[in-house]
Amino acid sequence: MATYAIGDVQGCYASLTALTKTLRFNPNQDQLWFVGDLVNRGPDSLHVLRYIRSLGSAAVTVLGNHDLFLLAVAAGITPVRPSDTLTQVLDAPDRNDLISWLRQQPLLYRKESFLLVHAGLLPDWTMEQAEHLAFEAQAALRGDQFIPTLRALHPSGHLQWNPDLSGPTRLATIIKVLTRIRTCSTAGVMESSFSGPPELTPEGFHPWFDIPNRRSASSTVVFGHWAAMGLKVTKNLLALDSGCVYGRHLTAIRLEDRKVFQAHCEAADRGEPAARHG
C-alpha cells in the first residue's frame, strides 16, 4: 500500500488523470490525500469532484478556500466572479449530492506524524489544538451553523484569531487560518492579501512555517495553497501547490519515501503524454 499526497487540483481533471496513471494508483490498496482546492479556475471541476467522491475511503481530502467558496456560492451567500469556473458543478444533475459530500469533508486530517491541511497553522497552535479547532469548525459546516459560518467567512480579510472569539466569527476565523494563511507576524497576526513568493513577503511578516519556535514543527505538515512558492520539501514540510491551474505541474509525493511525481498540466490538458517522475 502506498499513500500519495497531491497538490491543488483546481478543476484540472485531465492532469489528475495523467498523474494517477503515472502513480499506477490502485484504489484497492493505495490512498490519495488531497490538500484541498479541488475546484475552480480549471476547466473540469465537476469530474474532479465526481472522481474523488467515487474513490470512497481510497481518498482523503481536506477543504480549501476554493471548495468553501463553492459551498458559499451554492448556498447563495456570495456570487460567482468572472474568473470562476463553477457553473458546470452548479448546473449538474448531481449538484446536491456533490455539495453535500463536500460539506462533510474535514478541514484537517492527522495520521501518525503527518498533518494534512490546505494552507497552514498559526505558529502558536500545537497539533492537538489545531485538530481540536478544526473539529469545532467542521462540525459547524456539517450542521445548523453552516450558513452563519460561511456568511462570517465571506469576506474574511478582517478576521484575526483570538481564543476569546465566539459564535460564527470564531468558526470563520479558524477556517481562515486553515485554508488561507500564508504569512503572519511572530505574534500570529495574519497578512490577508499577499499571495506572492516567500522572498517578497511584506515587512513585519514571515511565511507561517518560518516563525521561530513554531509549536507544530514536530509533525510533517502537508499543505498546498501557495502556488507562487511552488513545490517545497523539507524534513517537516511538504508544500505541494505547484501551480497546475497556471500551466505548471500537478504534484504528488509518496509519503512512505518522499518520491515526487508530476504531470505537466498544459500537455496533459491537451491530451498529450505528460506525466513524469523523479
KOLLOKE-828208 format. One record per atom (N, C-alpha, C): atom name; x negated, y, z. Coordinates in steps of 0.02 Angstrom, whole numbers, plus 32768, in hexadecimal, padded with zeros to 4 digits. Each point is the difference from the previous one (the first is absolute). Layout:
<atoms>
CA X Y Z
...
</atoms>
This chain:
<atoms>
N 7FD6 7FC4 8000
CA 802A 803C 8000
C 7FD5 803E 8000
N 8013 8031 7FD7
CA 7FDC 8040 7FFD
C 8031 8038 800C
N 7FE8 8036 801F
CA 8028 803C 800B
C 7FE0 8038 7FDA
N 8028 8020 7FD4
CA 7FE7 8037 7FD7
C 8026 8040 8013
N 7FDB 8034 8013
CA 801E 8041 800C
C 7FFC 8028 7FC0
N 8037 8021 7FED
CA 8005 8023 7FC0
C 8011 8049 800D
N 7FDF 802C 7FDA
CA 800B 8048 8008
C 8042 8018 7FE3
N 8009 8042 7FFF
CA 803E 8020 7FEB
C 8013 7FEB 7FB8
N 8039 7FDF 7FF9
CA 8016 7FE9 7FBE
C 8025 8038 7FDB
N 802C 8023 8022
CA 8025 8039 7FE5
C 8020 7FF3 7FBC
N 8022 7FC8 7FFC
CA 8026 7FF2 7FC3
C 7FD8 7FE5 7FC6
N 7FC1 7FF0 8009
CA 7FD6 7FE6 7FCA
C 8005 7FB4 7FFE
N 8038 7FE8 7FE7
CA 800F 7FB9 8001
C 7FD1 7FD8 7FD3
N 7FF0 801A 7FC4
CA 7FD3 7FDC 7FD3
C 7FBC 7FF6 8020
N 7FE8 8033 8023
CA 7FC0 7FFB 8022
C 8002 7FCE 8038
N 8037 7FFF 8025
CA 8008 7FD0 8036
C 8001 7FB8 7FE5
N 8022 7FF6 7FC8
CA 8002 7FBE 7FE1
C 7FBB 7FEB 7FEA
N 7FDA 802D 7FE1
CA 7FBC 7FF0 7FEA
C 7FD4 7FEF 803C
N 8008 8025 8036
CA 7FD7 7FF4 803B
C 8010 7FBC 801F
N 803F 7FEF 8007
CA 8011 7FC0 801F
C 7FE9 7FC5 7FD5
N 7FFE 8009 7FBF
CA 7FE5 7FCC 7FD5
C 7FB5 7FF6 800D
N 7FDC 8037 8008
CA 7FB9 7FFB 800F
C 7FF4 7FDE 8043
N 802B 800F 8030
CA 7FFA 7FE1 8042
C 8011 7FB6 7FFF
N 8022 7FEA 7FCB
CA 801D 7FBD 7FFE
C 802C 7FF6 803D
N 8027 8033 800C
CA 802B 8000 803B
C 8033 7FC9 7FFD
N 8003 7FD9 8036
CA 802F 7FC9 8007
C 802C 800F 803C
N 803F 8013 7FF5
CA 802C 8013 8038
C 800E 7FC6 8030
N 7FF1 7FC4 7FEC
CA 800B 7FC7 802C
C 7FC8 7FF8 8034
N 7FC7 8022 7FF4
CA 7FCA 7FF9 8030
C 7FDC 8041 800F
N 8007 8033 7FD7
CA 7FDF 8040 800B
C 8032 8035 8018
N 7FE5 8038 8017
CA 802B 8037 8016
C 7FE4 8042 7FE6
N 802D 802C 7FEB
CA 7FEE 8044 7FEA
C 8015 8032 8036
N 7FD2 802C 8012
CA 8010 8038 802D
C 7FFF 8040 7FD7
N 8036 8026 8003
CA 8006 803F 7FDB
C 7FFC 803A 8031
N 7FD8 8033 7FEF
CA 7FF7 803A 802C
C 8038 8033 7FFB
N 8034 7FF1 7FDA
CA 8037 8030 7FF9
C 7FF9 802A 7FC1
N 8031 802D 7FF6
CA 8007 8023 7FC0
C 8007 7FCD 7FC8
N 8032 7FD7 8006
CA 800F 7FD0 7FCC
C 801D 8023 7FC3
N 801F 803A 800B
CA 8028 8020 7FCC
C 7FEA 8047 7FF1
N 8019 8019 7FC7
CA 7FFE 8046 7FED
C 7FC0 8014 7FDB
N 800A 802D 7FD1
CA 7FCC 801C 7FD4
C 7FEE 7FD0 7FC7
N 7FFE 7FBF 800E
CA 7FF1 7FCF 7FCC
C 803F 7FED 7FD9
N 7FF8 7FD6 7FCB
CA 8038 7FF6 7FD1
C 8033 7FCB 8014
N 7FF2 7FD4 8032
CA 802E 7FC8 8009
C 8007 7FED 804A
N 8019 8030 8027
CA 800B 7FF3 8047
C 8032 7FC9 800C
N 8032 7FFA 7FD4
CA 8035 7FCF 800A
C 7FE3 7FB9 8001
N 7FD5 7FF0 7FCF
CA 7FE6 7FBC 7FFE
C 7FCC 7FF3 8036
N 7FDE 8034 8016
CA 7FD2 7FF9 8039
C 8028 7FEA 803E
N 8037 8023 800E
CA 8028 7FEF 803A
C 801E 7FBA 7FFA
N 801B 7FF1 7FC6
CA 801E 7FBE 7FF7
C 7FCC 7FC8 8009
N 7FC4 800A 7FE5
CA 7FCD 7FCD 8005
C 7FEA 7FF6 8048
N 7FF0 8036 8023
CA 7FE7 7FF8 8045
C 8036 7FE4 802D
N 803E 8016 7FF6
CA 8037 7FE4 8027
C 8007 7FB5 7FF4
N 7FF6 7FEB 7FC1
CA 8009 7FB9 7FEE
C 7FCC 7FD3 8020
N 7FC8 801D 8017
CA 7FCA 7FD8 801C
C 8010 7FE8 8047
N 8031 801F 8020
CA 8011 7FEC 8044
C 7FC5 8006 802F
N 7FF2 7FCB 8025
CA 7FCB 8002 8032
C 7FBA 8000 7FE2
N 7FFB 7FF7 7FBF
CA 7FBF 8003 7FDF
C 7FE8 8048 7FF6
N 8029 8030 8012
CA 7FED 8047 7FFB
C 8010 8023 8041
N 7FD2 802C 8014
CA 800A 802D 8038
C 7FF6 8046 7FE4
N 802E 802D 800E
CA 7FF7 8045 7FEB
C 8013 802F 8038
N 7FDC 8037 8005
CA 8013 8036 802D
C 801B 8039 7FD5
N 8027 802B 8020
CA 801E 8038 7FDB
C 7FCD 8038 7FF6
N 8001 801D 7FC4
CA 7FD9 803B 7FF1
C 802D 803D 7FF8
N 7FE3 803A 7FF8
CA 8028 803D 7FFB
C 802D 8000 7FC3
N 7FEB 7FE2 7FC9
CA 802B 7FFE 7FC5
C 803A 7FCF 8009
N 7FF4 7FCB 8024
CA 8037 7FD1 8010
C 8034 8022 802B
N 7FEA 8026 8031
CA 802E 8026 802B
C 8024 8036 7FD9
N 7FDE 801D 7FD0
CA 8020 8032 7FD5
C 8039 7FE0 7FD8
N 7FF4 7FC4 7FE6
CA 8035 7FDC 7FDD
C 803C 7FF5 802E
N 7FF3 7FEB 803E
CA 8037 7FF6 802F
C 8026 8041 800C
N 7FDC 8038 8005
CA 8021 8040 800C
C 8029 8016 7FC3
N 7FE6 7FF5 7FC4
CA 8026 8011 7FC4
C 803E 7FD4 7FFB
N 7FF9 7FC0 800C
CA 8039 7FD2 7FFC
C 8036 8012 8033
N 7FEB 801C 8039
CA 8030 8014 8034
C 801C 8045 7FF5
N 7FEB 8023 7FCB
CA 801A 8042 7FF2
C 7FE2 8037 802B
N 7FC6 7FF4 801E
CA 7FE1 8030 802D
C 7FD5 8032 7FDA
N 7FE1 7FEA 7FCA
CA 7FD4 802C 7FDA
C 8007 7FEE 7FB6
N 7FF8 8031 7FD2
CA 8008 7FF1 7FB9
C 7FBF 7FE5 7FE2
N 8006 7FE0 7FC7
CA 7FC4 7FEC 7FDB
C 7FDF 803F 7FE3
N 7FBF 7FFA 7FF4
CA 7FD9 8036 7FE4
C 7FEB 7FEE 7FB8
N 7FEA 8031 7FD9
CA 7FEF 7FF1 7FBA
C 7FCB 7FC9 7FF9
N 7FD3 7FFB 8030
CA 7FCB 7FCE 7FFB
C 8014 7FBB 8018
N 803C 7FF8 801B
CA 8015 7FC0 801B
C 801A 7FD2 7FC8
N 7FF6 7FBE 800A
CA 8017 7FCF 7FD0
C 8029 7FCA 8023
N 8034 8017 8022
CA 8029 7FD3 802A
C 8044 7FF0 7FE2
N 8011 801E 7FC7
CA 8043 7FF8 7FE4
C 800F 7FB7 7FF1
N 7FCE 7FDB 7FE8
CA 800A 7FB9 7FEF
C 8017 7FD9 803D
N 7FE3 800F 803A
CA 8014 7FDE 803E
C 8046 8017 8015
N 800B 8041 7FFF
CA 803F 801C 8018
C 803C 7FEB 7FD6
N 7FF4 7FF0 7FC0
CA 8036 7FEB 7FD3
C 8006 7FB5 7FF9
N 7FD6 7FDA 8022
CA 7FFF 7FB8 7FF7
C 803D 7FDF 8020
N 8019 7FC9 7FE4
CA 8039 7FDE 801D
C 7FF2 7FE3 8045
N 7FC0 7FF1 800E
CA 7FED 7FE6 8041
C 7FE1 8035 802D
N 800F 803F 7FF0
CA 7FE5 8038 8027
C 800B 7FF8 804B
N 803D 7FF1 8014
CA 800F 7FFD 8048
C 7FD9 7FC9 8022
N 7FF8 7FC7 7FDF
CA 7FD8 7FCA 801D
C 7FB8 8014 8008
N 7FE5 8022 7FCE
CA 7FB9 8015 8003
C 7FF5 8035 8035
N 802F 802F 8005
CA 7FFA 8034 8033
C 8006 7FE2 8046
N 802D 7FD1 8009
CA 8008 7FDF 8041
C 7FC1 7FD9 8012
N 7FE4 7FDE 7FCF
CA 7FC2 7FDB 800C
C 7FC7 8030 8013
N 7FFB 8038 7FDC
CA 7FCA 802F 800E
C 8007 801D 8046
N 803D 800D 8015
CA 800B 801A 8044
C 7FE7 7FD1 8037
N 7FFE 7FC1 7FF1
CA 7FEC 7FCE 8032
C 7FB4 7FF8 8005
N 7FDA 801F 7FD4
CA 7FB8 7FF6 8001
C 7FE0 8029 8038
N 7FCA 7FE6 801D
CA 7FE1 8022 8039
C 7FD7 803D 7FEB
N 7FEE 8027 8031
CA 7FD3 8039 7FF6
C 7FB8 7FED 800F
N 7FF7 7FC9 8023
CA 7FBD 7FE9 8014
C 8004 7FB5 8009
N 7FCB 7FDE 7FEC
CA 7FFD 7FB8 8009
C 7FBB 7FEF 801C
N 8000 7FD9 8034
CA 7FC1 7FEF 8022
C 7FF9 7FB4 8004
N 7FC6 7FE7 7FEB
CA 7FF2 7FB9 8005
C 7FB6 7FF7 800F
N 7FF3 7FE0 8038
CA 7FBC 7FF5 8017
C 7FDB 8043 8003
N 7FC8 8007 7FDD
CA 7FDA 803F 8004
C 8013 8032 7FCB
N 8033 7FF1 7FD7
CA 8014 802C 7FC9
C 803F 8026 8013
N 8002 803F 7FEB
CA 803A 802A 800A
C 8010 8020 7FBD
N 803B 7FF1 7FE5
CA 8016 8018 7FBF
C 802F 803B 800A
N 7FF1 8038 7FDF
CA 8027 803D 8006
C 7FF7 8028 7FC0
N 8030 802A 7FEF
CA 7FFA 8024 7FC1
C 7FC9 8034 8000
N 8000 802C 8032
CA 7FD3 803A 7FFF
C 7FC9 7FFE 8035
N 8012 7FF3 803E
CA 7FCE 8000 8035
C 801F 800B 8044
N 7FD4 800F 8031
CA 8014 8008 8045
C 7FE1 803F 801D
N 8020 801D 8031
CA 7FE0 8036 8025
C 7FC5 7FE3 8028
N 7FCB 8027 8008
CA 7FC4 7FE5 8021
C 800A 7FEC 8048
N 8031 801C 8022
CA 800C 7FF0 8046
C 802D 7FC3 800A
N 801B 7FE6 7FC9
CA 802C 7FC6 8005
C 7FD9 7FBF 8002
N 800D 7FD6 8031
CA 7FE5 7FBD 7FFF
C 8029 7FD5 7FD0
N 7FE7 7FC5 7FF1
CA 8026 7FD2 7FD5
C 8043 7FF0 8020
N 7FFF 7FF4 8041
CA 803D 7FED 8023
C 8033 803A 8000
N 7FE7 803D 800B
CA 802D 803A 7FFF
C 801D 800B 7FBB
N 7FD6 7FFB 7FCD
CA 8018 8009 7FBC
C 8035 7FCC 7FEF
N 7FF5 7FC2 8015
CA 8030 7FCB 7FF3
C 8042 800E 8023
N 7FFC 8015 803F
CA 803D 800F 8026
C 8027 8039 7FE0
N 7FDD 8036 7FEC
CA 8022 8039 7FE1
C 801D 7FEE 7FBD
N 7FDD 7FD7 7FDA
CA 801A 7FEA 7FBF
C 8040 7FD7 8009
N 8001 7FD4 8032
CA 803D 7FDA 800E
C 803A 802E 8011
N 7FF2 8034 8026
CA 8034 8030 8014
C 801E 8022 7FC2
N 7FD5 8016 7FD3
CA 8018 8024 7FC5
C 8021 7FD2 7FCE
N 7FE5 7FC4 7FF6
CA 801F 7FD4 7FCF
C 8043 7FE5 8019
N 8009 7FFA 8041
CA 8042 7FEE 801B
C 8033 8036 7FEF
N 7FEB 803F 8001
CA 802D 8037 7FEE
C 8013 7FFC 7FB6
N 7FCF 7FF1 7FD5
CA 800D 7FFC 7FB9
C 8030 7FC6 7FEF
N 7FFE 7FCC 8028
CA 802A 7FC6 7FF4
C 8045 8006 8020
N 8007 8032 802C
CA 803E 8005 8027
C 8027 8040 7FF3
N 8026 8016 8033
CA 802D 8038 7FF6
C 7FDD 8044 8002
N 7FBF 8001 800E
CA 7FDA 803E 7FFC
C 7FDF 800B 7FBC
N 8011 7FD7 7FD0
CA 7FE2 8003 7FBE
C 8007 8046 7FE0
N 803D 8019 7FFB
CA 800B 8041 7FE0
C 7FE1 8039 8027
N 800C 8007 8041
CA 7FE0 8037 8026
C 7FB4 7FFF 7FFC
N 7FE2 7FC4 8000
CA 7FB8 7FFC 7FFD
C 7FE6 8018 7FBD
N 801F 7FEA 7FCA
CA 7FEA 8016 7FBD
C 800C 804A 7FF6
N 8035 801B 801C
CA 800C 8048 7FFB
C 7FC9 8027 8025
N 7FEA 7FE7 8039
CA 7FCA 8021 8025
C 7FBD 7FFB 7FDD
N 7FF9 7FCD 7FD5
CA 7FC1 7FF5 7FDD
C 7FFA 8029 7FC1
N 8036 8018 7FE5
CA 7FFF 8025 7FC0
C 801B 8047 800A
N 7FD1 8032 7FFF
CA 7FB7 7FFB 7FF6
C 7FDD 7FF0 8042
N 7FC0 7FEE 7FFA
CA 7FDA 7FE9 803B
C 7FC4 802C 8011
N 7FF4 8034 7FD8
CA 7FC2 8026 8009
C 7FF6 801D 8045
N 8036 8011 8023
CA 7FFA 8020 8041
C 7FF7 7FCF 8039
N 800A 7FC0 7FF3
CA 8000 7FCE 8036
C 7FBA 7FF2 801A
N 7FF7 8003 8042
CA 7FC1 7FEE 8020
C 800F 7FD5 803D
N 7FD7 7FCC 800A
CA 800E 7FD0 8034
C 7FF6 801D 8046
N 802F 7FF1 802B
CA 7FFC 800F 8048
C 8027 7FC8 8022
N 7FE2 7FDF 8032
CA 8024 7FC8 801F
C 8041 8014 8023
N 800A 8041 800B
CA 803D 8017 8021
C 8039 800B 7FCF
N 7FF4 7FF8 7FC0
CA 8035 8007 7FCF
C 8037 7FCC 800D
N 803C 8011 7FE9
CA 8038 7FD2 8008
C 802D 8003 7FC3
N 802D 7FD1 7FFC
CA 8033 8000 7FCB
C 7FE3 7FF8 7FBA
N 8026 8015 7FCD
CA 7FEA 7FF9 7FBB
C 7FBC 8021 7FF1
N 7FF1 8037 8022
CA 7FC0 8021 7FF4
C 7FC6 7FD3 8015
N 8007 7FDF 8038
CA 7FCC 7FD1 8016
C 7FF8 7FC7 7FCD
N 8037 7FE3 7FEB
CA 7FFD 7FC8 7FD1
C 7FE2 8016 7FBE
N 8014 803A 7FE7
CA 7FE5 8019 7FC1
C 7FB6 800F 8005
N 7FE9 8018 803A
CA 7FB9 8010 8008
C 7FD6 7FC1 8002
N 8019 7FCC 8020
CA 7FDD 7FBF 7FFE
C 7FF9 7FE9 7FB8
N 8036 8005 7FDB
CA 7FFF 7FEA 7FBA
C 7FD0 802B 7FD7
N 7FFE 8041 800D
CA 7FD2 802B 7FDC
C 7FB8 7FEA 800B
N 7FEE 7FF2 803E
CA 7FBC 7FE9 800E
C 7FF0 7FC2 7FD7
N 802A 7FCE 8005
CA 7FF2 7FBF 7FE2
C 8001 8001 7FB4
N 8025 802E 7FE2
CA 8008 7FFF 7FB7
C 7FE3 803C 7FDB
N 7FE7 8033 8025
CA 7FE9 803C 7FDD
C 7FBC 801A 8016
N 7FE7 7FEB 8039
CA 7FC2 801D 8019
C 7FC5 7FF2 7FD1
N 7FD8 8032 7FF5
CA 7FBF 7FF9 7FE0
C 7FCA 801F 802D
N 800D 803D 8014
CA 7FCE 8023 802A
C 8022 801E 803D
N 7FD8 800A 8034
CA 8019 801E 803D
C 7FC6 801F 8026
N 8010 8027 8033
CA 7FCC 801C 802A
C 7FEC 7FCD 8035
N 7FCB 800F 8025
CA 7FEB 7FD3 8036
C 8036 7FFA 8035
N 802C 8032 8004
CA 8037 7FFE 8030
C 803D 7FDC 7FE5
N 7FFC 7FE9 7FC1
CA 8038 7FDA 7FE3
C 8033 802A 7FDC
N 7FF1 803F 7FF1
CA 802D 802A 7FD9
C 7FF8 7FEE 7FB6
N 8036 7FED 7FE0
CA 7FFE 7FEA 7FBA
C 8000 803B 7FD0
N 7FD6 7FFC 7FCC
CA 8003 802F 7FC8
C 8031 7FE2 7FCE
N 8034 8024 7FF0
CA 8039 7FE2 7FDD
C 8001 800A 7FB5
N 7FD2 8027 7FE4
CA 8005 800F 7FB8
C 7FC6 7FE5 7FD8
N 7FC9 7FEE 801F
CA 7FC3 7FED 7FDC
C 8006 7FB9 7FE4
N 7FED 7FF8 7FC0
CA 8000 7FBE 7FE1
C 7FC1 7FF4 7FD6
N 7FCF 802C 8007
CA 7FC3 7FFB 7FD8
C 7FD0 7FCD 801C
N 7FC3 7FFD 7FE4
CA 7FCE 7FD0 8018
C 7FE7 8012 8045
N 7FE8 7FCF 8026
CA 7FEA 800D 8045
C 7FCC 8037 8007
N 7FD4 8006 7FD0
CA 7FCB 8033 8005
C 801A 8047 7FFB
N 803F 8008 7FEC
CA 801E 8042 7FFC
C 8033 800C 8038
N 7FFE 7FD6 8033
CA 802E 8008 8038
C 7FFB 8047 801D
N 8038 8021 800C
CA 7FFF 8045 801A
C 7FD9 8006 8041
N 7FE4 803A 800A
CA 7FD8 800D 803C
C 802B 7FF6 803E
N 7FE2 7FE1 8032
CA 8022 7FF2 803E
C 8024 7FBE 8001
N 8000 7FDD 7FC8
CA 8021 7FBF 7FFB
C 7FCE 7FCB 7FE8
N 8013 7FC1 800A
CA 7FD5 7FC8 7FED
C 802C 7FC7 7FE7
N 7FE6 7FD5 7FD5
CA 8026 7FC3 7FF2
C 8012 7FDD 8041
N 803C 7FE8 8006
CA 8018 7FE5 8041
C 7FD2 7FCA 801A
N 7FE1 7FDA 7FD3
CA 7FD6 7FC7 8016
C 7FB9 8016 8013
N 7FEF 803F 7FF4
CA 7FBE 8019 8013
C 7FFF 8026 8042
N 8038 8006 8021
CA 8002 8022 8041
C 7FD8 7FD7 8033
N 7FD1 801F 8023
CA 7FD8 7FDB 8032
C 802D 7FDF 8035
N 7FEC 7FC4 8014
CA 8023 7FDB 8035
C 8048 7FEE 7FEF
N 800C 7FF5 7FBF
CA 8043 7FEB 7FEB
C 8012 7FBF 8025
N 803B 7FFF 801E
CA 8011 7FC9 802E
C 8017 7FC0 7FDC
N 800A 8004 7FBF
CA 8013 7FC5 7FDA
C 7FC4 7FE2 7FDA
N 7FC4 8017 800F
CA 7FC6 7FEC 7FD9
C 7FEC 7FB7 8008
N 801B 7FDE 8032
CA 7FEE 7FBA 800A
C 8024 7FD2 7FD0
N 8034 8019 7FDE
CA 8024 7FD8 7FCF
C 7FEA 8015 7FBA
N 8012 7FD7 7FCF
CA 7FF5 8011 7FBA
C 8042 801C 7FE5
N 8002 8040 7FF1
CA 803D 8020 7FE7
C 8001 7FFA 7FB4
N 8035 7FE4 7FE7
CA 800B 7FF7 7FB8
C 8035 8034 7FEB
N 7FEE 802D 7FD3
CA 802E 8037 7FF0
C 7FF6 8017 7FB8
N 802C 802E 7FEB
CA 7FFD 801D 7FBD
C 8008 804B 8004
N 802E 801B 7FD7
CA 8017 8046 8004
C 7FCF 8034 7FE7
N 7FBF 7FF3 8000
CA 7FCF 8035 7FF2
C 7FDF 7FF2 7FBD
N 8023 800C 7FC9
CA 7FE7 7FF1 7FBE
C 7FC0 8026 7FEF
N 7FFC 803E 8018
CA 7FC5 8029 7FF1
C 7FC1 7FE6 8021
N 8007 7FD8 8034
CA 7FC7 7FE0 801F
C 7FED 7FC0 7FDC
N 8032 7FDB 7FE9
CA 7FF3 7FC2 7FDD
C 7FEE 7FC7 802F
N 7FE5 7FCC 7FE2
CA 7FEF 7FC3 8026
C 7FC8 800F 8031
N 800B 7FED 803F
CA 7FCE 8009 8035
C 8002 7FC2 802C
N 7FC8 7FDD 8002
CA 7FFC 7FC2 8027
C 7FC7 8007 8032
N 8010 8000 8040
CA 7FCE 8001 8035
C 8012 7FC9 8032
N 7FDA 7FFC 8035
CA 800B 7FCB 8031
C 8046 8001 801C
N 801B 803C 800F
CA 8040 8006 8021
C 8035 8024 7FD6
N 7FF3 800A 7FBF
CA 802F 8022 7FD5
C 8003 7FDE 7FBC
N 803D 7FF6 7FE7
CA 800A 7FEA 7FBC
C 8032 8031 7FE1
N 7FE7 8032 7FDC
CA 802A 8033 7FE0
C 8009 7FEB 7FB7
N 803F 7FF4 7FEB
CA 800C 7FDB 7FC2
C 8025 8028 7FCA
N 800E 8040 800B
CA 8022 8026 7FCC
C 7FCC 8018 7FCE
N 7FF9 7FDB 7FCA
CA 7FCF 8012 7FCC
C 8021 8020 7FC4
N 8039 8020 800B
CA 801E 802C 7FCD
C 801D 7FDE 7FC4
N 8021 7FC7 8009
CA 801D 7FDD 7FC7
C 802F 802D 7FD8
N 802C 8023 8023
CA 8032 8029 7FDE
C 7FE1 803B 7FDA
N 7FC1 800F 8010
CA 7FDC 8035 7FDC
C 7FD2 7FE4 7FCA
N 800B 7FC1 7FEE
CA 7FDB 7FE3 7FC9
C 7FBE 7FE1 8013
N 7FF5 7FF3 8041
CA 7FC1 7FE3 8016
C 8009 7FB5 800B
N 8000 7FE9 803E
CA 8004 7FB9 800D
C 8032 7FEF 8036
N 801B 7FC4 7FFC
CA 8024 7FE2 8037
C 7FD0 7FCE 8020
N 7FF7 8007 8041
CA 7FCC 7FD9 8024
C 801E 7FCF 8031
N 7FE2 7FC6 8003
CA 800F 7FCE 8034
C 7FBE 7FED 8022
N 8004 7FF0 803F
CA 7FC6 7FE5 8024
C 8016 7FC2 8026
N 7FD8 7FCB 7FF8
CA 800E 7FC2 8024
C 7FE6 8007 8047
N 802C 7FFC 8030
CA 7FED 8010 8045
C 7FCF 7FCE 801D
N 8002 7FC3 7FE8
CA 7FD4 7FCC 801C
C 7FB6 800E 7FF2
N 7FF0 801D 7FC6
CA 7FBA 800B 7FF0
C 7FF2 8046 7FE3
N 8035 8029 7FFD
CA 7FFA 8045 7FE8
C 7FEB 8005 7FB7
N 800F 7FCF 7FD9
CA 7FF3 8004 7FB8
C 8034 802E 7FE0
N 7FEA 802C 7FD5
CA 802B 8033 7FE0
C 8014 7FE9 7FBA
N 8040 800A 7FF0
CA 801B 7FF1 7FBE
C 8024 803F 7FE8
N 7FFB 800E 7FBE
CA 8021 803B 7FE6
C 801F 7FF3 7FBC
N 8036 8025 7FF2
CA 801D 8003 7FBD
C 7FFC 8049 7FEA
N 7FE6 800C 7FC4
CA 7FFF 8043 7FE5
C 8045 8012 7FE6
N 801D 8034 801C
CA 8048 800B 7FF6
C 8012 8015 7FB9
N 7FD9 802A 7FE2
CA 8011 8016 7FBC
C 8004 7FC4 7FD1
N 7FCE 7FD5 8003
CA 7FFE 7FC6 7FD3
C 8038 7FD0 8011
N 800B 7FF4 8040
CA 8035 7FD2 8015
C 8044 8018 7FE9
N 800D 8040 8005
CA 8041 801B 7FED
C 8009 8000 7FB4
N 7FC9 7FFA 7FDB
CA 8006 7FF9 7FB7
C 8005 7FB7 7FEB
N 7FFD 7FD3 8033
CA 8006 7FB9 7FF1
C 7FBF 7FE0 7FEB
N 7FC7 8023 8009
CA 7FBF 7FE3 7FEF
C 7FE5 7FDA 803C
N 7FD5 7FCF 7FF5
CA 7FE1 7FDD 8039
C 7FD2 802F 8024
N 8011 800F 8040
CA 7FDD 8035 8022
C 7FE1 7FEC 8041
N 8012 7FC7 801B
CA 7FEA 7FF0 8044
C 7FB8 7FEC 8001
N 7FE0 8011 8037
CA 7FBA 7FED 800A
C 7FF7 7FF3 804A
N 7FC8 7FE2 8011
CA 7FF2 7FF7 8047
C 7FB5 8007 800B
N 7FEF 800E 803F
CA 7FBA 800A 8010
C 7FF7 800D 8049
</atoms>
